């Protein structure tokens, strides 16, 4: 009689998995500058990220000592400071991409893994998106906009993740409305409006009365420190991102002029 070997049934399986991770593409390894820019860009939006995993991409990073892909972030302590900075903004570093030998070793010492694979998603930047990616889709159909049927008061923040935002009341000074898509305000805009928050350069902001503290599309800002043209103050307007050889700027156009 032939005996059969009985293999135990394991309580786990190992399979390949495609994870959607944010990629933080660093252009500088200066942590002081990085902290400053994070505060400028996301300081007013402490809950912009929701414990998302992030890959730290050093392939384009330039150090203050000169050269790209090398320089700072070569010690475990420097990486520890970077990790704490990202965690303070609700990001969870899991891996490093690119970098020199010292940077990779420092990252590994802090529990990160090194990968040569392209991350699937980029941290909000000002790079153009393919046209097909601009349509916000949930379950194969366009996502409905977030509709707020009231005014947004000072200190309040509303974020429409992955879709448009429609506000039927006034956005008061000190209030902030944010959307990955377009923002429609059927009342005066007197607070802050940030459209294309995930980098969509095709996003627009519409309001029935232009009196904002800050407007932004895909990371390009216009603040109240730079006065609006007098012809635009209080007017119904459309705000879009204009891109030319001279750079990127916000373009404001009166709707009913």
TACORCOR-V632258 format. One record per residue. RES is the residue in one small letter. PHI is phi in degrees with one decimal (none if undefined). OMEGA is omega as a letter, one per 20 degrees, with the letter a starting at -180 (NA if undefined). Layout:
RES;PHI;OMEGA  RES;PHI;OMEGA
//
This chain:
x;none;a  x;-85.8;r  x;-84.8;r  x;-103.3;r  x;-84.1;r  x;-96.2;r  x;-87.2;a  x;-67.5;r  x;-89.0;a  x;-75.5;a  x;-90.0;r  x;-150.0;r  x;-127.4;r  x;-115.1;a  x;-132.3;r  x;-70.9;a  x;-145.5;r  x;-98.8;a  x;-103.0;r  x;-90.8;a  x;-115.0;r  x;-78.9;r  x;-107.9;r  x;-95.4;a  x;-89.9;a  x;-82.8;r  x;-102.5;r  x;-148.1;r  x;-100.6;r  x;-79.6;a  x;-69.4;r  x;-65.6;r  x;-65.5;a  x;-63.8;r  x;-62.1;r  x;-61.2;a  x;-70.0;r  x;-63.1;r  x;-65.7;r  x;-66.2;a  x;-86.8;a  x;-125.8;a  x;-59.6;r  x;-83.6;a  x;-128.1;a  x;-61.2;a  x;-108.8;a  x;-60.2;r  x;-97.1;a  x;-126.6;r  x;55.8;a  x;-81.4;r  x;-71.3;a  x;-135.7;r  x;-101.1;r  x;-87.7;a  x;-99.9;a  x;-102.8;a  x;-65.2;a  x;-113.7;a  x;-76.5;r  x;-114.8;a  x;-91.6;r  x;-71.2;r  x;-88.8;r  x;99.6;r  x;92.6;r  x;-110.1;a  x;73.8;a  x;-153.3;r  x;110.0;a  x;-68.1;a  x;61.3;a  x;-107.8;r  x;-122.5;r  x;-61.6;a  x;-65.4;r  x;-61.2;r  x;-67.7;r  x;-62.4;r  x;-65.5;r  x;-61.7;a  x;-62.6;r  x;-62.5;r  x;-62.0;a  x;-66.4;r  x;-65.1;r  x;-66.2;r  x;-104.5;r  x;66.9;r  x;-108.7;a  x;-121.0;a  x;-64.1;r  x;-125.1;a  x;-156.5;r  x;-126.6;r  x;-128.2;a  x;76.4;r  x;91.8;r  x;-91.8;a  x;-62.7;a  x;-65.8;r  x;-66.6;r  x;-63.3;r  x;-62.3;r  x;-65.0;r  x;-66.7;r  x;-61.8;r  x;-65.5;r  x;-101.3;r  x;86.4;r  x;-87.1;r  x;-109.7;r  x;-104.1;a  x;-134.9;r  x;-99.7;a  x;-80.8;r  x;-67.3;r  x;-62.7;a  x;-86.1;a  x;-141.6;a  x;-102.6;r  x;-61.3;a  x;-44.3;r  x;-130.2;r  x;-104.6;r  x;-81.2;r  x;-63.2;r  x;-105.7;r  x;-58.5;a  x;-57.0;a  x;-69.5;a  x;-86.9;a  x;-77.7;r  x;-82.3;a  x;-77.7;a  x;-125.8;r  x;-128.6;r  x;61.8;r  x;89.3;r  x;-125.2;r  x;-56.8;a  x;-74.5;r  x;-67.5;r  x;-70.9;r  x;-82.0;a  x;-113.1;r  x;-112.4;a  x;-97.4;a  x;-161.0;r  x;-77.1;r  x;-104.1;a  x;-87.2;r  x;-54.5;r  x;90.9;r  x;-87.5;r  x;-132.9;r  x;-124.5;a  x;-127.4;r  x;-98.1;a  x;-79.8;r  x;75.7;a  x;-159.7;r  x;-81.2;r  x;-127.8;r  x;-118.9;r  x;-114.4;a  x;-95.9;r  x;-120.6;a  x;-69.7;r  x;-96.0;a  x;-73.2;r  x;-55.8;a  x;88.0;r  x;-94.9;a  x;-139.5;r  x;-121.7;a  x;-133.3;r  x;-147.6;r  x;-73.3;r  x;-106.8;a  x;-83.2;r  x;-122.9;r  x;-116.2;r  x;-120.6;a  x;-91.9;a  x;-175.0;r  x;-66.2;r  x;-102.3;a  x;-118.9;r  x;-107.8;a  x;-112.5;r  x;-129.4;a  x;-126.5;r  x;-104.8;a  x;58.1;a  x;-63.3;r  x;-94.8;r  x;104.5;a  x;-75.2;a  x;-73.5;r  x;-87.7;a  x;-67.0;a  x;-134.2;r  x;-122.0;r  x;-122.1;r  x;-148.8;r  x;-86.2;r  x;-155.5;a  x;-86.1;r  x;-145.1;a  x;-81.1;r  x;-81.9;r  x;-146.4;r  x;-127.8;a  x;-151.4;r  x;-133.7;r  x;52.8;r  x;87.3;r  x;-97.1;a  x;-108.4;r  x;-135.5;a  x;-108.5;r  x;-66.2;r  x;-67.4;r  x;-104.9;a  x;-55.8;r  x;-68.2;r  x;-55.6;a  x;-55.9;a  x;-69.5;a  x;-100.1;a  x;-61.5;r  x;77.7;a  x;-94.1;r  x;-69.5;a  x;-145.2;r  x;-119.0;a  x;-115.9;r  x;-137.0;r  x;-99.4;r  x;-104.6;a  x;-120.5;r  x;-144.5;r  x;-63.0;a  x;-80.3;r  x;129.3;a  x;-112.7;r  x;-152.8;r  x;-86.1;r  x;-110.0;a  x;-116.9;a  x;-133.2;r  x;-68.9;a  x;-79.2;a  x;-106.5;a  x;-75.4;NA
//
